[in-house]
């Protein structure tokens, strides 16, 4: 290869024998598709994974730094293995891909690496070599660009490339699942359409096949993607443009150059309103255009006068007033000899009145349509249906752009921007210490209907907040959006293009359901419902599943390529000045675990005011 990566993608020649024994048994299925032979890996149940449940304090493997500069890739793969939502997502994609027989090379190889990283051993194992993953990533141009330089690269950029590769394969699987595969699917789709249109009574024979397909497609939604709403508000008139929803794949948080900062302050700075200058305001432009056309109607409807028929010279010779001075002295003939308005002037006045009426209707209804177009549509009850030509008058003002999270992602990725350019063009690394919590409360940054349109009268709103007898209902407390820290990627060095990346992640634990017996990241839930005021919530917080198992120096893994050491939470506190990326997993809602009603009532007290 011209890039000199043959030693990295050496495949079986560099894979150790013990690694091949521990890897899953696979078989290849070859099928002809579009004239090419597509090979798909098939998984079988691994008996060695089930036997690992008996290991109490096992050793977890690290990864070989194949080129001496791939520490960023090893840290990102360890971060993937620490997120329970990402592991479950990859397993769903692979399961559906095997069902519809679609090749997912990157997802297969990535899931194999994750399972190996989460498998404990009775003695320190040999470091892993991700040769299969590198072979699967080889066709991607972004990966070839990152690995061809043999220099230190950005771990955040590699995470995005891996996430996009998995997303592309998940989309291919979803498209294949949505295809119609026989007469039963057609009949199910027809029944679904009739039920939507209200033309058929399909109660009792629901669209089971279509519902299963839709559930499968929703199951492969990317856990790291959420939604963020943005809008722009004019400071002069208060006009707010239409709310735009953008994909929230993560947050790139600014940090100061030196000193101390908190994660909450960084997120608040990221979502803070942004002042914009010299921005076009639609409402101000409509008002300015309306004033222009009102003046135009008055000018065109003015009575005949001597001044309108004879141009003013003001003592200035025509040849000295401009480049078109020879045309400026010619009469425009707005009126005929009898003092009546000409047909062309009548037509212009009529068009100006139509524009004035349409713009006034926009202001009265607070609905602006067709802004910036050369024509606007008339009112539905207008006698003329022809488009109205218009010349907009643009008004530029100062505005504020606001942003808020509307749908929090399942896994939250936070990237701290630690690079800054000096006035001399050099890149300087920010060394500020960022304090981050184990449990992140994102509730105040998530929208709770504040931007939604409020429809209906006040009496209707009050009726919705009361029961059938008219008794006011107790307001439900807001739903808290909590995240638990799962992994932190640290960077040590003077610049982001040099130095060393390491990872501190939670130690994997056995699966709680016991279905496959694999070790995997643990998913936690709230210990009490939202709004609880019990003593435990006041002292220890709403998430208390692992508080009794916290031991100093235990519970976390500090991974530096092939070196894996068990540490405690204090290691994260000491690494505040080197934190580069944080990975949080969303905490599940409270689930009643079958306690008696008296115990629940004595343990949980919800505010009634």
Buried (B, 14 or more C-beta within 10 A) or exposed (E): EEBEBEEBBBEEEBBEEEBEEBBBEEEEEEEEEEEEEBEBBEBEEBEEBBEBBEBEEBBBBBBBBBBEBBBBBBBBBBBBBBBBBBBBBBBBBBBBBBEBEBBBBBBBBBBBBBBBBBBBBEEEBBBBBBBBBBBBBBEBEBBBEBBEEEEBBBBBBBBBBBBBBBBBBBEBBBEBBBEEEEEEBEEBBBBBEBBEEEEEEEEEEEBEBBEEBBEBBEBBBBBBBBBBBBBBBBBEBEBBBEBEEEEBBBBEBBBBEEEEBEBBBBBEEBBEEEEBEEBBBBBBBBBBBBEBBBEBBEBBEBEBEEEBBEEEEEEEEBEEBEEEEEEBEEEEEBBEEEEEBEEEBEEBBEBBBBBBBBBBEBEEEEEBEBBEEEEBBBEEEBEEEEEBEBEBBEBEBEBBBBBBBBBBBBBBBBBBBBEBEEEEEEEBBBBBBBEBBBBBBBEBBBBEEEEEEEEEEEEEEEEEEEEEEEEEEEEEEEEBBBBBBBBBBBBBEEBBBEBBBBBBBBBBBBBEEEEBBBBBBBBBBBBBBBBBEBEBBEEEBBBBBBEEEEEEEEBBBBBBBBEBEBBBBEBBEEBBBBBBBBBBBBBEEBEEEEEEEEEBEEBBBBEEE
